[in-house]
Amino acid sequence: MIETHVAAGRLLRLRQGVYLDAAAWPADPTGQHLALAHAELVAHPAAVMSHQTAALVWDLPSPTLIRWRELPITVTVPSGGGRRAWSQPSRHLTGLLPGHHVTKDPQGYGVTTVARTAVDLATRQQLPEALVLLDAAARQLVAALTVTTRRADFANPRLAKVAVEALREVATVRRIASLAPALGLADPRRETPIESLTAGHLVLAGLPLPEFQAAIRSPLGMLYPDCLWRSARLVGEADGAVKYQDSSEYVREKEREQVLRDLGFRVVRWLGKEILMRPDVVMARIAHALER
């Protein structure tokens, strides 16, 4: 009967022994990746989604040009969880998974927590890229500590400390001492991967770190530039590909920049693709602006 439904296109075989109603197959690549991951957990109840697959659950940004959904499905089995046949191209790992490092996704499937996921992935990255994951996780952890999250909550040192300590606890359990420098720089105020990459490269270049998303009072109200070197009266703006999809947003940004200049601030800008592909160019641009 199952084979008949598969042949007729009413059922999809996700892996050996696991099928899905064809009408329920997601249209988007991320949903498809997670559906296949769920199939692995159906076949292996002791396993949980981890690494890049868990990053898709938590919507953590990728610090490289490779998207998480383009990588193999990854699940982790707690030590002693046993071994059975795995489908391809899934990737399975065995390791220590304390109970508080595991939770459930909205569909009820096991997944590593935001903190565990970020640390697992950041461990494989160098400083600038590691901050993309740690900053994003810290923001989610701060948001989880509040009922109605406000911008000020991300700048709250008490909440930020709790968030970073949650990440540090995972690194301690995993005995990852190499992540200590990145954890010391993790900051939930940074809103985008571009800001996180910029922070990491500033440290590597020996340039001063700015205030991130600091408030500036203006005739337009409170403005929150991406970066602010207050003593140098320098504002830094990191522009992403989706920032100006609305033409009116582009006009507002130009108005905002002019107001900052009228207040006596200089402005330096860089693109997301620049900090990703040519960070040396961005660092030289910022260094030159700071020297003026």
N, C-alpha and C positions, 0 to 999 in steps of 0.2 A: 504493500500500500504506500509506504514512504517513497520507494523508488518511483512509483507511478506519479505521485505528486511532484517529485523532483523533476522527472522527465517532462511533465506538463507545465513546469515553471511556477507552480503554486508554492513550492517549498524550495528554500536555498540550503545547501549543505555548507555550513560554516567551518566545520572540521569533522573528523570522524566521530559519528555518534551524536552530533549536535546540529539541529536544523532550525530554520527560522521561516515564518510566514513571509513569502516574497513581498507582500504588501507592507511589511514592517521594516524592510531593508532601508536604511537611511539614504538620502540622496546626496548628502555632503560627505567628503572624505574623512572628516573628523569623526562623524557619527559612525561611519563604516569601520574605522579603526577600532572604536570603542565596542562596537557590536562583536567584532571578531575577538576582542579581548574578553568580553563577557562570556563568549563561547569557551575560551580556554578555562575560565573559572568554573563553568558548569562541569567541565570534564575533570577539573582539578580543584575541588572545594577548599583545599588547604592554602591555595595560592591567592595572592592579591596583586592587583595592578600596581606597577611601580615605574620609576624612572620616567621616560618620555611618555608612556601611556598614562601614568598618573598626572603628568604635567598637562595633558589634554583635559583630564577631568577637572583640574583646578584652574585651567586657563592661564598657566604660567607661560611667560614669553620665552621664545627661543633666543639665545644670545648670538646665534649665527644665522646664515642665510638658509640653513636647512630647517624645515618645519618638522615639528614633532611627529605629525601624522605620516610623514614620509619615511620614518624610521620603523624598524620592526617592532611589533607588539612585545612589550616587556612585562613579565610578571615575576614575582619573587615568592618562593616557597620558604616558610620558616625552617630553620635547621631541624632535621629529623622529620620533615613533612612527607618524605617518601618521593619516589620517582616513578613516573609513568610516561607513556609515549606522548610527545608534544608535537603539535602541528607546526608546519613551516608557513611563513617565515617568523614564527614567534621566537622570542629569546627568553629563556628562563634562568633565574638565578636562585641560589640557595644562600640564606644568610640569617643573621640574628634580627628578629623582628619583634621587639617588645610590644605588648598589647597596646600601649598608648601611642605607638607609631602607626597604628592601623585604624582605619575608620571605614565608613560605607559611602559609596557614591549615591546620587539621587535614586538610582534603580535598585539599591540595596546590595551591590557587589563590593567586595573588599578592595580597598585602595590605601596606599600609604598616605599619611597625613600631608598637609601642605608643607610643614616644616621638614619632615623626613624626605619628601620628594625633592624639595629645593636643595637640601644638603647632598642627597644622592647624586643629583645632576651637577651641582656646583663643584663637587669634588673632582670632576673630570675637566674643569675649565681653569684657565688662568685668571688672574685678578680682575681685569675689566669685565670679562664675560661672566665670571662667578657672581659679580655684584648684580647683574641683570636678574638672576634667579633669587638671590638673597633679598634684594630690595623689594621685589614683587611679592615674595612670600611674607616679608615683614609687614607690608601694607595689608595683606589679607589677614594676618594675625591681629593687627591693630583693629581692623574693622570688626573682627570677631569678638573683640573685647568691648565693643560699644553697641548701644541699641540703635541709635541713629548717628551714623558716622559723619563727622564734620571735618572740614579741612584742618581745623586746629588740632584734631585728635592725632593726626599723623605727625604733628610737630610736638606733641606732648612727650616729654622725656621719660615719664614714668611708663607710659604705654609702649614707647619705642624700646625701652629696656626689657620689658616683659617679652616683647616679640623677638628681640634678638637673643634673649636667653633661651627661648624655646628652640631656636635654630642651633645655638651653642650646645644645648643638651644633646641634640641628635648627633652633632659632631663628636661630642665626648663619648657617647655610647659606641659610635662607630670608630673611635680612636683615630680621628682624622686631624692631626695637629697642623697639617699644611693649610687648612682652611682658616686658621686663626686670623691672619692679616685681613682677609676679606670680611670675616665676621666682625672685626673691629671697625670696619668702614660701613657696614650695612646701615641703611637709613630709609625708613618708610616714607619720608617726605618726597623722595624722588618718584615722580609719577610715570616715567616712561623708560624703556630700555635705553633710549638715547642718552638720557640724563645719567643713568647708571654706568654706561660705557664711558661717558665723559668723565665721571668721577674717578673711575679706575685709571684711565689714562692720565689724568691730572696728577694722581699720586705717583705713577710711574715716571712722569716727566719732571717731578719735583716742583710742580707749580702749586700755588695755594688753592685749597678747596674753597668754593664759594658757599654761601648760604643757599639752600635749595627751597624754592617756593616761598621765599620771604616776602612779607607784606610791605608794599610801598603805597603810602597815601597819595592820591592824585585827584585832579578835578573829575576824573572818570570814576572815582571810587577807589577801593583798594585794588591794587594790581599785584599779581604774583608771578614775577618772572621766573623762568626756569633756574637761573643762576644769578647770584648777586655778590659781587666783590665790593662790599660797602665802602671800605676805605679808599678804594680806587675809583669809586663812583662809576663802576662798570657793570652793565647788565649783559648776561649771556642768554641767548635764546636758541634752543635746539629744535629744529624744524623737522617734523616727520612727514611721511608721504601723504598721510590722511588729514593733515592739519588744515589744509585750505581747500578741501573738496567743495565747500560752499564759498562762492565768490564773495558773499557778504562778510564772511569770516576773514577773508584776506583784507578787505577794506578796514574792518575793525582792528586787525593786527597792525596795519599801517598807522591808524589813528593812535593806537596804544603806544607804538614806538615813538611817534612824534611827541606825545605827552611826556614820555620818559626823557626824551632829549630836552624838552622845555624845562624839565625839573633839574637839568644839569647832569643827567646820566649819559654816558656813552653806551653804545650797544654793539655787541659782536654776535654774529650769527654763524651757525653751521648746520649742515644737513645730516640726517640720520645715516645716509649712505656714506658720507664723508667720515664720520666717526667710526663706522664699521670697516670701511675699506682703506681709508687714508688718515688714521688718527694722528700721524705726524704732522700733517697739514693743519689739522684743527688745533693741535697743541701750539704750533708755531703762530697761528693767528691769535690765539688767546694770549700767548706770551707777549706778542707785539702790542696787543691792546693794553695789557697790564703795565707795560713799560712806558706808555705814552703819558 
